[in-house]
Amino acid sequence: MTQWQQIKAVAFDLDGTLIDSVPDLAAAVQATLAEYNLPSCTNDDVRSWVGNGVEMLMRRALTQALGHEVEQDQLDQAMPRFSHYYALHLEKHSCLYEGVHDSLKQLHQAGFKMAIVTNKAHCFTVPLLKAFDIDGFFDEVLGGDSLAKMKPDPLPLTHLMDKWQLTSSQLLMVGDSRNDILAAKAAGVASIGLTYGYNYGEDIGLSQPTAVCEQFNQILTRLLPTQ
């Protein structure tokens, strides 16, 4: 029996994996910088900064705008403004990647348990899933602030295994960045790295996931024997 045939549950990253969320994240960052009369940033800048949670995103944005490392009190002051602007945007310009809705539907119908494991704050994650009508596919939604630690720490994945009574051979992590692959390796679970997302400009293959897919629906060929 191959490792793919043993998989019973799949944990998905969100940003850069299911949803191209950079346009709305960038709009929120840009609005925050503008409020403080700081130099703006580009969407490509934001694309290279995402993956470690919104606080790190704003830390990187403010550090670039200021030309030096941002002080913690400045960051603390800016975060509520970023949250305000991101809540206003959220799904205005973001979109599901091709094949995501149909593939999630097929996996759901095939009986896989599915979870979101993202470093995005939970308060933004749930409404974003609802906005794109994919919230019903997931049995668990873990944001970056849901547990004591977030990816690349393995805690979110070990939490799922404990909750769902899974062995490490029964859980798969699917994501677009090295944080996803590192978390999977640390938890001892298989991983699929997607090439199209946000990975700091680095080839996802360098992180050595169990498999690499160029399109989201290619996951089905691993998990559904009829594909």
C-alpha positions as CSV (number, residue, x, y, z in Angstrom):
1,M,0.0,0.0,0.0
2,T,1.4,3.4,-1.0
3,Q,1.5,6.4,1.3
4,W,-1.1,8.1,-0.8
5,Q,-3.6,5.3,-0.3
6,Q,-3.2,5.7,3.5
7,I,-4.2,9.4,3.5
8,K,-7.5,10.0,5.3
9,A,-7.2,13.7,6.0
10,V,-5.7,16.8,4.3
11,A,-4.6,20.1,5.8
12,F,-4.5,23.0,3.4
13,D,-2.7,26.3,3.6
14,L,-4.9,29.2,2.5
15,D,-3.0,32.2,1.1
16,G,-1.1,31.2,-2.1
17,T,-2.6,27.7,-2.0
18,L,-6.4,28.1,-2.2
19,I,-6.8,31.8,-2.6
20,D,-4.7,34.5,-4.3
21,S,-5.1,37.0,-1.5
22,V,-2.2,39.4,-2.3
23,P,-4.3,42.1,-4.0
24,D,-6.4,42.7,-0.9
25,L,-3.5,42.3,1.5
26,A,-1.6,44.8,-0.6
27,A,-4.5,47.3,-0.6
28,A,-4.7,47.1,3.2
29,V,-0.9,47.6,3.6
30,Q,-0.9,50.5,1.2
31,A,-3.8,52.2,3.0
32,T,-2.0,51.8,6.3
33,L,1.2,53.2,5.0
34,A,-0.7,56.1,3.4
35,E,-2.4,56.9,6.7
36,Y,1.1,57.4,8.3
37,N,2.4,59.3,5.3
38,L,5.0,56.7,4.6
39,P,6.2,55.5,1.2
40,S,4.0,52.9,-0.4
41,C,4.8,49.4,-1.6
42,T,3.9,47.3,-4.6
43,N,1.8,44.1,-4.8
44,D,5.0,42.2,-5.7
45,D,6.5,43.5,-2.4
46,V,3.6,42.1,-0.5
47,R,3.7,38.9,-2.4
48,S,7.3,38.4,-1.1
49,W,6.4,39.3,2.5
50,V,3.3,37.0,3.1
51,G,3.4,33.7,4.9
52,N,4.4,34.4,8.5
53,G,1.2,36.1,9.7
54,V,-0.1,39.7,9.3
55,E,2.2,41.1,12.1
56,M,5.3,40.0,10.2
57,L,3.8,41.3,7.0
58,M,3.4,44.8,8.5
59,R,6.8,44.6,10.2
60,R,8.4,44.0,6.8
61,A,6.3,46.7,5.1
62,L,7.0,49.3,7.8
63,T,10.7,48.4,7.9
64,Q,11.0,49.0,4.1
65,A,9.0,52.2,4.3
66,L,11.0,53.6,7.2
67,G,14.4,52.5,5.9
68,H,15.2,50.9,9.2
69,E,13.8,48.2,11.5
70,V,10.5,49.3,12.9
71,E,10.1,49.7,16.6
72,Q,7.7,47.4,18.3
73,D,5.5,50.3,19.6
74,Q,5.2,51.6,16.1
75,L,4.2,48.2,14.8
76,D,1.7,47.8,17.7
77,Q,0.1,51.2,16.8
78,A,-0.1,50.3,13.1
79,M,-1.6,46.8,13.4
80,P,-5.2,47.9,14.3
81,R,-5.2,50.2,11.3
82,F,-4.1,47.4,9.0
83,S,-6.8,45.1,10.5
84,H,-9.3,47.9,9.8
85,Y,-8.3,48.2,6.2
86,Y,-8.0,44.5,5.6
87,A,-11.5,43.9,7.0
88,L,-12.8,46.4,4.5
89,H,-11.1,44.7,1.5
90,L,-10.7,41.0,2.4
91,E,-12.3,39.5,-0.8
92,K,-12.7,42.5,-3.1
93,H,-9.8,41.6,-5.4
94,S,-8.8,38.2,-4.2
95,C,-9.8,35.0,-6.1
96,L,-9.8,31.2,-5.8
97,Y,-7.0,29.6,-7.8
98,E,-8.2,27.5,-10.8
99,G,-9.6,24.1,-9.9
100,V,-9.8,24.8,-6.2
101,H,-13.6,24.6,-5.6
102,D,-14.1,21.6,-7.8
103,S,-11.2,19.7,-6.3
104,L,-12.2,20.4,-2.7
105,K,-15.7,19.3,-3.6
106,Q,-14.4,16.0,-5.0
107,L,-12.2,15.3,-1.9
108,H,-15.1,16.2,0.4
109,Q,-17.4,13.8,-1.5
110,A,-14.7,11.1,-1.4
111,G,-14.8,11.2,2.5
112,F,-11.5,13.0,3.3
113,K,-11.5,15.0,6.4
114,M,-10.1,18.5,5.6
115,A,-8.7,21.4,7.6
116,I,-7.4,24.8,7.0
117,V,-4.0,25.4,8.6
118,T,-2.9,28.9,7.9
119,N,-0.8,31.6,9.6
120,K,-3.5,34.2,8.7
121,A,-5.5,35.4,11.8
122,H,-8.6,33.3,12.4
123,C,-10.8,36.4,12.4
124,F,-9.9,37.0,8.7
125,T,-9.8,33.3,7.7
126,V,-13.4,32.3,8.4
127,P,-15.1,35.2,6.5
128,L,-12.7,34.7,3.6
129,L,-13.6,31.0,3.3
130,K,-17.3,32.0,3.5
131,A,-16.9,34.7,0.8
132,F,-15.6,32.1,-1.7
133,D,-18.2,29.5,-0.6
134,I,-15.6,26.9,0.5
135,D,-16.1,27.0,4.2
136,G,-18.5,24.0,4.2
137,F,-15.7,21.7,3.0
138,F,-13.6,22.0,6.2
139,D,-14.0,20.2,9.5
140,E,-11.4,22.4,11.2
141,V,-10.1,25.9,10.6
142,L,-6.8,26.8,12.4
143,G,-5.5,30.3,12.0
144,G,-2.1,31.6,13.0
145,D,-3.5,32.6,16.4
146,S,-5.6,29.5,17.1
147,L,-2.9,27.6,18.9
148,A,0.2,28.5,20.9
149,K,2.4,28.1,17.8
150,M,2.0,28.4,14.1
151,K,3.8,27.0,11.0
152,P,6.6,26.1,10.5
153,D,6.0,24.7,14.0
154,P,4.3,21.3,13.7
155,L,1.8,22.0,16.5
156,P,-1.2,22.7,14.1
157,L,-0.6,19.3,12.4
158,T,0.0,17.3,15.6
159,H,-3.2,19.0,17.0
160,L,-5.2,17.6,14.0
161,M,-3.7,14.2,14.4
162,D,-4.6,14.1,18.1
163,K,-8.1,15.5,17.5
164,W,-8.9,13.2,14.6
165,Q,-7.0,10.2,16.0
166,L,-4.8,9.9,13.0
167,T,-1.3,8.4,12.5
168,S,1.3,10.5,10.7
169,S,0.9,8.3,7.6
170,Q,-2.8,9.3,7.4
171,L,-2.4,13.1,7.2
172,L,-1.2,15.2,4.2
173,M,-0.2,18.9,4.3
174,V,-0.7,20.9,1.1
175,G,0.8,24.3,0.7
176,D,2.8,26.7,-1.3
177,S,5.7,27.8,1.0
178,R,8.6,26.3,2.9
179,N,6.7,27.0,6.1
180,D,4.1,24.4,5.1
181,I,6.8,21.8,4.1
182,L,8.8,22.4,7.2
183,A,5.8,22.0,9.4
184,A,4.9,18.7,7.6
185,K,8.4,17.4,8.0
186,A,8.5,18.3,11.7
187,A,5.2,16.5,12.2
188,G,6.3,13.5,10.2
189,V,3.5,13.8,7.6
190,A,3.5,13.8,3.8
191,S,3.4,17.1,2.0
192,I,2.5,18.4,-1.5
193,G,4.2,21.7,-2.5
194,L,2.4,23.9,-5.0
195,T,4.6,25.9,-7.4
196,Y,2.3,28.8,-8.1
197,G,2.0,30.5,-4.7
198,Y,4.0,32.7,-2.4
199,N,7.4,31.2,-1.4
200,Y,9.6,34.2,-1.1
201,G,10.8,33.8,-4.7
202,E,12.2,30.3,-3.9
203,D,11.4,27.1,-5.8
204,I,9.2,25.0,-3.5
205,G,11.0,21.9,-4.7
206,L,14.1,23.1,-2.7
207,S,12.2,22.4,0.5
208,Q,11.8,18.8,-0.6
209,P,8.1,18.1,-0.2
210,T,6.9,14.5,-0.8
211,A,5.5,15.7,-4.2
212,V,5.3,18.9,-6.2
213,C,2.2,20.0,-8.2
214,E,2.0,22.8,-10.7
215,Q,-1.8,23.0,-10.6
216,F,-4.2,22.5,-7.7
217,N,-6.3,19.7,-9.3
218,Q,-3.2,17.6,-9.7
219,I,-3.6,16.7,-6.0
220,L,-6.5,14.5,-7.1
221,T,-4.3,12.2,-9.1
222,R,-2.5,11.3,-5.8
223,L,-5.5,10.9,-3.6
224,L,-8.3,9.6,-5.9
225,P,-7.5,6.4,-7.6
226,T,-9.9,7.1,-10.5
227,Q,-8.3,10.4,-11.4
